[in-house]
Amino acid sequence: MQQKMKVRRKSRKIFIGDVPVGGDAPVTVQSMTNTDTRDAEATLCQIRKLHIVGCEIIRLAVPDETAAEVLADIVRQSPIPVIADIHFDHRLALKSIAAGASAIRINPGNIGGDEKVRAVAEKAGEAGIPIRVGSNTGSLPEGLYEKIISSGKNHADSLAAALVESASAQCALLEKYGFRDIKVSLKSSDVPVTIEAYRRFAEISDYPLHIGITEAGTLRRGIVKSALGIGALLMDGIGDTLRVSLTADPVEEIIAGVMILECAGLRQAMPEIVSCPTCGRTEINLIELTDKVEKLVAEIKSKKGILKLKKIAIMGCVVNGPGEAKDADLGICGGKSKIIIFKKGLIIGTYPENEGFERFREELINSEK
């Protein structure tokens, strides 16, 4: 029996710029720039590239006053809302709010004491922008994990419990000063720990949740870990924004995040691209052909947004071609030294292998007119 997604968790709605987060709003995809924020031109260039592939919210590191001063120019020219990421110095948070950031990310526990947290909360409240608080296994309050594990819990349960307790304490500190426009993250590089922490927090709070696996790793490993962790939470109905954290070009984070949402049934792919695995019947270079089709679709989407076609199939042989992929709006499959193009299971042309892709390109482009 097919596993059904659980009912979406009801969270309170906040706004990051003009992007709704939580409530009945769609799950949004975000990333973080890896440029020097003090270089406004380079940072804006990267933000625009990320926006083209589907980034809806962007986060920037604000490590010093120079970065905070440049932030105003970046915010003004950015095509998407900007979150300022602050650690340790509450003055940088205040300057980022003044620069027009759409939200700020702080850890209230390391910002310098209650009065400094209060100053940030008050200024964010006056500006009408949210604060994201982040609980992370790498920066738990000193002694918290040790206290929990000494009560008899195992390592994974103790870490998950510590993440929840830390996040709850951070929220409580902001609430103490009347601030409730909060988004929360509870991240670990350990997938089961992260999933358990989010599940526990989701039961005790209605704050919107930013989900992801922190320090997930390089492109291949990081995507697998993120798809497992983020996917499990989404199927539980948990998550309002997400980031796929990769040691790679941030563009790859956005592409992976969008694909995860598509696979979870939370976004229509427009188009969905399916391709069969290679086998002994494959008589063309299917891997190369699939890569070319994906790049062609990405090129068209970067100019037009979503495509009209809902499903495109790239198949390795006539066995898996028009028959197995008969529901595809447009498909291409290989035979011996030939390419077959089909629509809805009906063959519309057979071409020499060296001509097949260009014919497919023409069909795809013409279908969008």
MOTA-V903262 format. One line per field, one symbol per residue. phi: phi as a letter, one per 20 degrees, with the letter a starting at -180 (. if undefined). psi: psi as a letter, one per 20 degrees, with the letter a starting at -180 (. if undefined). A space follows every 50 residues. Layout:
phi = ???
psi = ???
This chain:
phi = .ffefffggedfeccdmeefcnmefffddcbcfdefgfefffffffgfff ffepfdbcdcfcebffffffggffgfdffcfddeeccmdffffffffffn gfacdcdgfceoofffffffffffffemdfdedcdcfebfggnfffffff eoffgffffffffffffffffffffgdmdcecccccdbeefgffgfffff fffdbdffdedrdflfofgffffffffffffffffendpdcbceeceagg gfffgffffffffemebefldfddbeffbfefdcefffffffffffffff ffednfeffebcdcdebffeegffdfeffbbcbdcflbcddcclndfdrc cggfdgffffgffffffee
psi = pppqprpppoqqprpocjoqpacjqqpqprapqjrohingghghggghgh hhjjphpqpqpnirhgghhhhgggghipiqqpppopphohhhgghhghij qirqorohijikrghhgggggghhghikqrppqppphilqqpigghgghi iiqrgghggghhgggggghgghgghhkjpjmqqqqnqrioghgggggggg hhhiqjqqpoqroqlharggghgggghggggggghijpphrqpooqmrph hhgggggghghghijiqpgmrppqqqqqaiipjrnhgggggggghgghgg hhhicqrhphpppoqirhgjdhfhkiiphpqprqaokrpppqplippiqp qqhiighhggggggghii.
